């Protein structure tokens, strides 16, 4: 009986400790959310769309998404991000960075606070999907 209880306890403990959220987050059990964002980036002075500007999802605590899901603006200044990362709650920000390829550049970095809406709920560590579309970012020359 004691052996059976030890086995059952070991299995229960192993199940508890070995369980993790089924997420694409980099660490097991880390809360995550999916973000679908898009918009445009342009020169503030001329309203000209800017190409090759990198738009990265981050937050005021300094957490930034993996560079892979960063959106790079196309020739019309359009960019999009579809990323799974740590939830940023009310501190969601976009960082727009000119790597030196923008026409008329170089442009100074810009930080834009966003407020994506939850469009799908999640379960476990997945906090759901958050979306915001038509985000206009304007950059100033350095």
Residue, then its C-alpha position, 0 to 999 in steps of 0.5 A: x500500500x505504501x509503495x502504491x501511494x509513493x508511486x501515485x504521489x510521484x506520478x501526480x507530482x511529475x504531472x504537475x511539475x512537467x505540465x506546461x502551457x501549450x504555447x509558442x513562448x520561449x519558456x514553458x509556463x510563461x504567459x503569452x499572447x498573440x499580437x496582430x498589428x499593422x499600419x503605415x510609417x511616413x515622414x512627419x515633414x513630407x507625409x512621404x511613405x518610408x520604406x525599410x523602417x523596422x517596426x518592433x513590438x515592445x513595452x514600457x518595461x523594455x521587453x521587445x519582441x524577437x527581431x524576427x516578428x518585426x515588421x519592415x515597411x514596404x515601398x508604400x510604408x505599410x508594415x505588419x506584425x503577427x507575433x506571439x510574445x509576453x503580454x504587454x497589457x496597458x504598456x504596449x508600444x511600437x518602436x520604429x527604427x530607421x536602419x539607414x535605408x529609408x528614402x530621405x533618411x536617416x530618421x530618428x527612432x519613434x516610440x508609439x503607445x498602442x492599445x490593441x483590443x482582445x479579439x480572441x480569448x485564450x486558455x492556460x498561459x495563452x492570454x488570447x489574440x490582440x489586434x490593432x489595425x491602421x496604426x500611423x507612425x510618423x518619423x522626424x529626421x535626425 
